[in-house]
Amino acid sequence: MTPVNHTDVHEFILLGLVTHPDLQVPLCLAFLAMYMVTLLGNFGIIILIRTNLHLHTPMYYFLGRLAVVDVCYSSIILPKMLVQILTEEKTISFSGCTAQLCCFVVFGVTQCFLLAVMAYDRYVAICKPLLYPAVMGRRTCQWLVAGSYAIGLLHAVMHTTFIFTFSFCSSNVINHYFCDIAPLLALSCSDTRTYEVVVLALVSINCLSTMTIIFVSYTYILPAILRITLRRRKAFSTYASHLTVITMFYGAILFTYPRPSSTYGLDKNKMATLFYTIMTPTLNPLVYSLRNRMAEQNHTSVAEFILKGLTDQAEMKAALFVLFLLIYIITLLGNVGIIVVIRGDPRLHTSMYFFLGSLSVVDICFSSVIAPKTLMNFLSERKTISFIGCMGQAAFYIVFVTTECFLLSAMAYDRYVAICNPLLYSSLMTRRLCVWLVVGSYIGGVLNSIIQMTFIVRLPFCSSNVINHFFCDVPPLLALSCASTYINEMILFSLAGIIELSTISTILVSYIFISFAILRIRSAEGRQKAFFTCTSHLTTVAMLYGTTIFMYLRPGSSYALNTDKVVSVFYTMVIPMLNPLIYSLRNQEVKDALRRTAERITVRL
């Protein structure tokens, strides 16, 4: 007979990581940044391994599967966590909680066994190199990965079967940021002692078996490395990368699970789980790429690029450094000021200002991807950037410029609803919808970046490594390749065209309706207020889209890199600086909020 869940609980409330309201926005920004790094880093690893024939070996096959697990592992928790931080609704349905816990256990256990498999692979490669191709065949590797997933799935079924047959009849408030085992057990009014023994036994068996494989493998590997006379450093680097990941992951796991429930401190557990659910998937691609030269095996002898910069004239560099430093400082102060004012003034807690705050975050990130490196190059004789650093800069640049385009179209739609359907505004532009529009904008940016970078990293750069630009943009990178870039140019043109046309169409249609609605407003004051709100947004749209259309919606043969550098300065540095000025100087509500904020600061001082 199937056990029944004797409970009246249909949903749970996740308390989250912290309840202090002042920490919500910084945490959201930090976790959003980590999630983007996790996605870009792990997808970058997968793409490199998939597209580079030099990396079609068992070691990189397992590393690619670890990257897949990290993406899934992080995606189970972070998107829901980000939505909960930004919205007041912190509930998760009973079935949603079940699914989250099940997937969490699947990928957590799978990662344990994958790390053990990777240790065994390194043992065979270093200690039995002549037998390596025969022992670690393609079929063996696939069965080892499939076995890791199968064990993870069995554990997930076992855990969810036990936990969700318990009664939750006292409280439905989970003191955690996701549905983990310990906080769910703390809510149950059933006797959980048997299950706690099962958890302790399963975690101990998993950890002991996998750690034994790892320990025994590296006990043999270390003496073998010490006997190597050539390429010892490469072997040690691979060894150290894997051990770093193992230490981070197992340290947090052993702290959290193999102990009786009486010793659980949920606040401490939250910090520990934060490390292995969010930090480890973020750090894994960085650990493996920084300590491993696989990213440089791109059919190219180029290990680093030289950024030519804006000018070769020495007397101009000091003046440009001061100018760009001033622009960057104004960008940071202006956009941080907008975020602080919107966050601190309850009158600005509306959809329009939520989007404006999100735009300020993107402008800070957008500018920070380019400006610090550009400023350093003005003062440095060596204007180099590593291959990985260049690809990373290009990837993040694409993310934020695409996100800004989608955000501007979301802001146009918000203005359309506010002016054309004011009575339905509060019901249509709910907090949840606004959050999903912002999240969707970031997802669009990440997807565009992944597609573009997939094709860029495959290009061979075997002639020159001098980039005629001040940052790693797509056209100057394509100009360096010694292979045909026709496909890349078509992809760039197509994606830029789709993004520009879809977002401009949304903006254009919204403002056609808005214009008619403004003309029907009888009050001169109301008409003026609506007009000023719209002109601020239209000014930003005209500046960004004018420069990006000039840059990307044209064939590669028409690129003039010296002209493009000047245009790029405008939309990478000048526009992020001007946006807060445009929105604050032309918006009375923002000016009033700035005055109130200044008065509060003065009173406190």
C-alpha positions in Angstrom: 0.0 0.0 0.0 1.4 3.4 -1.0 2.1 5.7 2.0 -0.1 8.9 2.1 1.2 12.3 3.0 -1.1 13.2 6.0 -0.7 16.9 5.9 -2.9 20.0 5.3 0.1 22.0 3.9 -0.4 22.8 0.2 2.5 25.3 0.0 5.6 26.3 1.9 7.0 29.8 2.7 10.7 30.1 2.1 12.3 32.6 4.6 15.3 33.0 2.3 18.9 33.7 3.2 18.3 37.0 5.2 15.2 38.9 6.2 16.8 42.3 6.5 15.3 44.5 3.7 18.4 46.6 3.2 20.4 43.5 2.2 17.9 42.3 -0.4 19.1 44.4 -3.4 22.9 43.8 -2.8 22.2 40.0 -2.4 20.1 40.0 -5.5 22.8 41.7 -7.5 25.5 39.4 -6.1 23.5 36.2 -6.8 22.5 37.4 -10.3 26.2 38.1 -11.1 27.1 34.6 -9.7 24.4 32.9 -11.8 25.5 34.7 -14.9 29.1 33.7 -14.3 28.0 30.1 -13.6 26.0 29.9 -16.9 28.7 31.7 -19.0 31.6 29.8 -17.4 30.1 26.3 -17.6 28.5 26.8 -21.1 31.9 28.2 -22.1 33.6 25.0 -20.9 31.0 22.8 -22.7 31.4 24.8 -26.0 35.2 24.7 -25.9 35.2 21.0 -25.2 32.5 20.3 -27.9 34.2 22.4 -30.6 37.9 21.7 -30.0 39.1 18.3 -31.3 42.2 18.5 -29.0 39.8 18.3 -26.0 37.9 15.2 -27.2 39.5 13.0 -24.4 38.0 11.2 -21.4 39.2 13.9 -19.0 37.4 16.7 -20.8 34.4 14.5 -21.5 34.0 14.2 -17.7 34.7 17.9 -17.2 32.0 18.7 -19.7 29.5 16.5 -17.9 30.5 18.2 -14.6 29.7 21.6 -16.2 26.3 20.3 -17.3 25.6 19.2 -13.7 26.7 22.5 -12.3 24.4 24.4 -14.7 21.4 22.2 -13.7 22.4 22.2 -10.0 22.6 26.0 -9.9 19.4 26.5 -12.0 17.3 24.5 -9.6 17.9 27.0 -6.9 19.0 30.4 -8.1 16.2 31.6 -10.4 13.5 30.9 -7.7 15.8 32.5 -5.1 16.2 35.7 -7.2 12.4 36.0 -7.8 11.8 35.6 -4.0 14.3 38.3 -3.2 12.7 40.7 -5.6 9.0 39.9 -4.8 7.1 39.8 -1.6 5.7 36.4 -2.6 8.1 33.8 -1.1 5.8 30.7 -1.4 6.6 27.5 -3.2 3.9 24.9 -3.8 4.0 21.4 -2.2 4.7 19.8 -5.6 7.3 22.5 -6.5 9.1 21.9 -3.2 9.1 18.1 -3.9 10.5 18.6 -7.4 13.2 21.1 -6.2 14.4 18.7 -3.5 14.3 15.7 -5.9 16.4 17.5 -8.5 18.7 18.9 -5.9 19.5 15.4 -4.6 19.9 14.0 -8.1 22.5 16.5 -9.2 24.2 16.7 -5.8 24.8 12.9 -5.6 25.7 12.8 -9.3 28.4 15.5 -8.8 29.9 13.4 -5.9 30.2 10.3 -8.1 31.5 12.3 -11.2 34.3 13.8 -9.0 35.2 10.2 -8.0 35.1 9.1 -11.7 37.3 12.0 -12.7 39.9 11.0 -10.0 39.9 7.4 -11.3 40.4 8.8 -14.9 43.4 10.8 -13.7 44.8 7.7 -12.0 44.6 5.6 -15.2 46.0 8.5 -17.3 49.1 9.2 -15.0 49.8 5.7 -13.6 48.8 3.5 -16.5 49.4 5.8 -19.6 49.9 2.9 -22.1 46.6 1.3 -21.1 44.7 4.6 -20.9 43.0 4.4 -24.4 42.0 0.8 -23.8 40.7 1.2 -20.2 39.0 4.6 -20.6 37.1 3.9 -23.9 34.2 6.0 -25.0 31.7 3.4 -23.9 33.3 3.1 -20.5 33.1 6.8 -20.0 29.4 6.9 -21.0 28.6 4.1 -18.6 30.4 5.8 -15.7 28.5 9.1 -16.3 25.2 7.2 -16.7 25.9 5.2 -13.5 26.5 8.5 -11.6 23.1 9.8 -12.8 21.4 6.5 -12.0 22.7 6.6 -8.4 21.7 10.2 -8.0 18.2 9.4 -9.3 17.9 6.4 -6.9 18.8 8.6 -3.9 16.4 11.3 -5.0 13.5 8.8 -5.2 14.4 7.4 -1.8 14.6 10.8 -0.1 11.5 12.3 -1.6 9.5 9.1 -0.8 10.5 9.3 2.9 10.2 13.1 3.4 6.9 13.7 1.7 5.1 10.9 3.6 5.7 12.8 6.8 3.0 15.1 8.2 3.6 18.9 8.1 0.8 20.0 10.5 2.4 22.7 12.6 4.1 25.3 10.3 4.8 25.7 6.7 7.6 28.2 7.0 10.9 26.8 5.8 13.9 28.5 7.4 16.0 28.3 4.2 16.3 29.7 0.7 15.3 26.3 -0.9 13.7 23.0 0.0 16.6 21.2 1.6 16.3 18.1 3.8 17.2 19.5 7.2 14.7 22.4 7.3 11.9 20.2 6.0 12.6 17.7 8.8 12.5 20.5 11.3 8.9 21.3 10.2 7.6 17.7 10.4 5.4 16.7 13.4 6.1 13.0 12.6 8.8 10.9 14.1 11.8 11.5 11.8 14.4 9.5 13.7 14.4 6.5 11.3 14.8 8.8 8.3 17.6 10.7 10.0 19.5 7.4 10.4 18.8 6.7 6.7 20.1 10.1 5.7 23.2 9.7 7.9 23.8 6.2 6.4 23.3 7.2 2.8 25.4 10.4 3.0 28.1 8.4 4.8 28.1 5.6 2.3 28.2 8.1 -0.6 31.0 10.3 0.9 33.1 7.3 2.1 32.9 5.4 -1.2 33.6 8.4 -3.4 36.2 9.8 -1.1 37.9 6.4 -0.8 38.1 6.2 -4.6 39.5 9.8 -4.8 42.0 9.2 -1.9 43.3 5.9 -3.2 43.6 7.3 -6.8 45.6 10.3 -5.6 47.7 8.2 -3.3 49.0 6.5 -6.5 48.9 9.6 -8.6 51.2 11.8 -6.4 54.2 9.4 -6.4 53.7 8.9 -10.2 53.8 12.7 -10.7 57.0 13.0 -8.6 58.6 10.4 -10.9 57.7 12.4 -14.1 60.7 14.3 -15.5 58.9 16.0 -18.4 55.5 17.9 -18.2 55.3 17.4 -14.4 53.9 20.9 -14.0 51.0 20.1 -16.4 50.1 16.9 -14.5 50.3 18.8 -11.1 48.1 21.6 -12.4 45.4 19.1 -13.5 45.8 17.3 -10.1 45.5 20.6 -8.1 42.4 21.8 -10.1 40.5 18.6 -9.3 41.6 18.6 -5.6 40.5 22.2 -5.2 37.0 21.4 -6.5 36.8 18.3 -4.3 37.8 20.2 -1.2 35.2 22.9 -1.7 32.4 20.5 -2.5 33.0 17.8 0.1 33.9 20.2 2.9 30.5 21.9 2.7 28.6 18.5 2.2 30.3 16.9 5.2 29.5 20.0 7.4 25.8 19.9 6.5 24.6 16.3 6.4 26.4 13.5 8.2 25.3 14.6 11.7 22.2 14.1 13.9 19.4 16.7 13.6 19.9 17.9 17.2 23.2 19.5 16.0 21.6 21.3 13.0 22.0 25.1 13.2 19.9 26.2 10.3 21.5 29.6 9.9 25.0 27.9 9.7 23.5 25.4 7.3 22.3 28.1 5.1 25.8 29.5 4.8 27.3 26.1 4.1 24.7 25.2 1.5 25.2 28.6 -0.1 28.8 27.5 -0.7 28.1 24.2 -2.5 24.9 25.1 -4.3 26.0 28.5 -5.6 29.6 29.2 -5.0 31.0 25.9 -6.2 29.2 25.8 -9.6 30.4 29.4 -10.1 34.0 28.6 -9.2 34.4 25.3 -10.9 34.9 26.6 -14.5 37.2 29.3 -13.2 39.3 26.7 -11.3 39.6 24.4 -14.2 40.2 27.1 -16.8 42.6 29.2 -14.8 44.8 26.2 -13.8 44.4 24.5 -17.2 45.5 25.7 -20.6 42.7 24.0 -22.4 41.1 27.3 -23.5 44.3 28.2 -25.3 44.3 25.1 -27.4 41.9 26.7 -29.9 43.8 25.7 -33.1 45.8 28.9 -32.5 49.2 30.0 -31.3 47.6 33.1 -29.7 47.8 33.0 -25.9 47.0 36.7 -25.5 45.9 39.7 -27.5 47.3 43.2 -27.6 44.6 46.0 -27.4 45.8 48.8 -29.7 43.5 51.3 -27.8 42.0 54.6 -29.0 45.2 56.4 -29.9 49.0 55.8 -30.3 49.9 59.4 -29.4 51.6 59.5 -26.0 50.5 63.1 -25.3 46.8 62.2 -25.8 46.9 59.2 -23.4 47.1 61.2 -20.1 44.2 63.5 -21.2 42.1 60.5 -22.3 42.8 58.7 -19.1 41.5 61.7 -17.0 38.5 62.1 -19.3 37.5 58.4 -19.2 38.2 58.2 -15.4 35.8 61.1 -14.9 33.2 59.5 -17.2 33.5 56.2 -15.3 33.2 57.9 -11.8 30.1 59.9 -13.0 28.6 56.6 -14.3 29.1 54.8 -11.0 27.9 57.7 -8.9 25.0 58.5 -11.1 23.7 55.0 -11.5 24.3 54.0 -7.8 22.6 57.2 -6.9 19.5 56.3 -8.9 19.4 52.8 -7.3 19.8 54.2 -3.8 17.1 56.9 -4.3 14.6 54.4 -5.9 15.3 51.9 -3.1 15.1 54.4 -0.3 12.0 56.4 -1.4 8.7 54.4 -1.1 7.0 56.8 -3.6 9.3 55.4 -6.3 8.4 51.8 -5.6 6.5 51.5 -8.9 7.1 49.4 -12.0 8.6 52.3 -14.0 11.3 53.0 -11.4 11.9 49.3 -10.9 12.8 49.1 -14.5 14.9 52.3 -14.2 16.8 50.8 -11.3 17.4 47.6 -13.3 18.7 49.7 -16.2 21.1 51.4 -13.8 22.4 48.0 -12.7 23.0 47.0 -16.3 24.7 50.4 -17.0 27.1 49.9 -14.1 28.0 46.3 -15.3 28.1 47.4 -19.0 30.6 50.2 -18.2 32.6 48.1 -15.7 33.2 45.4 -18.3 35.1 47.9 -20.5 36.2 51.0 -18.6 38.7 49.5 -15.9 40.8 47.6 -18.5 40.7 50.6 -20.9 42.0 52.9 -18.1 44.7 50.5 -17.2 45.9 50.3 -20.8 46.2 54.1 -21.0 48.9 53.9 -18.2 50.5 50.6 -19.2 53.2 49.9 -21.7 51.9 46.3 -22.2 48.3 46.5 -23.4 47.8 42.8 -23.3 44.7 40.8 -22.4 44.7 37.0 -22.1 42.8 34.8 -24.5 40.4 33.8 -21.7 40.1 37.4 -20.5 39.3 38.6 -24.0 36.6 36.0 -24.6 35.2 36.7 -21.1 35.1 40.5 -21.8 33.4 39.9 -25.2 30.9 37.5 -23.6 29.8 39.9 -20.8 29.7 42.8 -23.2 27.2 41.0 -25.4 25.2 40.0 -22.3 24.7 43.5 -21.0 24.2 45.3 -24.4 21.5 42.8 -25.3 19.9 43.0 -21.9 19.8 46.8 -22.1 18.0 46.5 -25.5 15.3 44.2 -24.0 15.0 46.4 -20.9 14.3 49.5 -22.9 11.5 47.7 -24.8 10.1 46.5 -21.4 10.2 50.1 -20.2 8.3 51.2 -23.3 5.6 48.6 -22.7 5.4 49.7 -19.1 4.8 53.3 -20.2 2.2 52.1 -22.7 0.2 50.4 -20.0 0.5 53.3 -17.6 -0.7 55.9 -20.1 -3.1 54.0 -22.3 -4.6 51.7 -19.6 -4.1 53.5 -16.3 -7.0 51.7 -14.6 -5.5 48.3 -15.4 -1.9 49.3 -14.7 -1.6 47.9 -11.2 -3.2 44.6 -12.1 -1.3 44.2 -15.4 2.2 45.4 -14.3 2.4 43.3 -11.1 5.7 42.8 -9.2 6.0 39.3 -10.5 5.5 40.3 -14.2 8.1 43.1 -13.8 10.6 40.6 -12.2 10.1 38.1 -15.0 10.5 40.8 -17.7 13.9 41.8 -16.2 14.9 38.1 -15.8 13.8 37.5 -19.4 15.9 40.4 -20.5 19.0 38.8 -18.8 18.2 35.4 -20.3 18.0 36.9 -23.8 21.4 38.5 -23.2 23.0 35.3 -21.9 21.5 33.2 -24.8 22.8 35.8 -27.4 26.2 35.8 -25.8 26.4 31.9 -25.7 25.5 31.7 -29.4 27.9 34.4 -30.5 30.8 33.1 -28.4 30.2 29.5 -29.5 31.2 30.5 -33.0 33.9 33.0 -32.1 36.0 30.6 -29.9 36.1 28.1 -32.8 38.0 30.6 -35.0 41.7 30.2 -35.4 43.8 33.3 -34.7 47.1 32.4 -36.3 48.3 35.6 -38.0 48.2 38.6 -35.7 47.2 39.1 -32.1 46.8 42.9 -32.3 43.2 44.0 -31.8 42.6 47.4 -33.4 40.2 48.5 -30.6 40.1 49.4 -26.9 38.2 46.3 -25.9 37.4 42.8 -27.3 34.4 43.6 -29.6 33.2 41.1 -32.2 34.1 42.9 -35.5 37.8 43.5 -34.6 38.1 39.9 -33.4 36.6 38.6 -36.7 39.1 40.8 -38.5 42.0 38.9 -36.9 40.9 35.4 -37.8 42.8 33.6 -40.6 39.7 31.5 -41.5 36.5 32.5 -43.2 34.2 34.5 -40.9 31.2 34.5 -43.2 29.1 32.4 -40.9 30.0 34.5 -37.9 29.1 37.7 -39.8 25.8 36.2 -40.8 25.0 35.1 -37.2 26.0 38.5 -35.9 23.9 40.3 -38.5 20.9 38.0 -38.0 20.9 38.0 -34.2 21.5 41.8 -34.1 18.7 42.3 -36.6 16.2 40.1 -34.7 17.0 41.7 -31.4 16.9 45.3 -32.8 13.8 44.7 -34.9 11.8 43.0 -32.1 12.7 45.5 -29.4 12.3 48.6 -31.7 9.0 47.3 -32.9 7.8 47.0 -29.3 9.0 50.5 -28.6 7.6 52.0 -31.8 4.1 50.4 -31.4 4.0 51.4 -27.7 4.9 55.0 -28.5 2.4 55.3 -31.4 -0.4 54.4 -28.9 1.2 56.6 -26.2 1.3 59.6 -28.5 -2.4 59.4 -29.3 -3.2 58.9 -25.6 -1.1 62.0 -24.6 -2.9 64.1 -27.2 -6.2 63.1 -25.6 -5.1 64.2 -22.1 -7.0 67.4 -21.3 -4.9 68.6 -18.4 -1.8 70.5 -19.6 0.1 69.5 -16.4 -0.8 65.8 -17.0 0.2 66.0 -20.7 3.5 67.7 -19.8 4.3 65.0 -17.1 3.6 62.2 -19.5 5.6 63.9 -22.3 8.7 64.4 -20.1 8.6 60.8 -18.9 8.4 59.6 -22.5 11.1 61.9 -23.9 13.6 60.7 -21.3 13.1 57.1 -22.4 13.1 58.0 -26.1 16.4 59.9 -25.7 18.0 56.9 -24.2 16.5 54.6 -26.9 17.7 56.9 -29.8 21.2 57.1 -28.4 21.7 53.3 -27.8 19.9 52.0 -30.9 21.4 54.6 -33.2 25.0 53.6 -32.4 24.3 49.8 -32.2 22.5 49.8 -35.5 25.5 51.7 -37.1 27.9 49.2 -35.5 26.4 45.8 -36.2 23.6 45.9 -38.9 26.0 46.2 -41.9 28.2 43.8 -43.8 31.7 43.0 -42.5 33.3 44.6 -45.6 32.0 48.0 -44.5 33.6 48.0 -41.1 36.0 51.0 -40.5 37.6 50.1 -37.2 38.9 53.7 -36.4 35.4 55.1 -36.9 33.9 52.2 -35.0 36.1 52.9 -32.0 34.7 56.4 -31.6 31.1 55.1 -31.9 31.9 52.3 -29.4 33.1 54.9 -26.9 29.7 56.5 -27.1 27.5 53.5 -26.3 29.9 51.7 -23.9 30.9 54.7 -21.8 29.0 57.9 -22.6 25.5 56.4 -22.7 25.8 54.7 -19.3 27.0 58.0 -17.9 24.2 60.1 -19.5 21.3 57.7 -18.6 21.0 58.7 -14.9 21.4 62.4 -15.8 18.6 62.2 -18.5 16.2 60.4 -16.2 16.9 62.6 -13.2 17.0 66.0 -14.9 13.9 65.4 -16.9 11.8 63.7 -14.2 10.3 65.8 -11.4 9.6 62.7 -9.2 13.3 61.7 -9.3 14.4 65.2 -8.5 12.0 65.4 -5.6 13.2 62.0 -4.3 16.8 63.2 -4.7 16.0 66.3 -2.6 14.3 64.2 0.1 17.2 61.8 0.2 19.7 64.7 0.5 17.6 66.2 3.3 17.5 62.9 5.2 21.3 62.5 4.9 21.8 66.1 6.1 19.6 65.6 9.1 21.5 62.4 10.0 24.8 64.2 9.7 
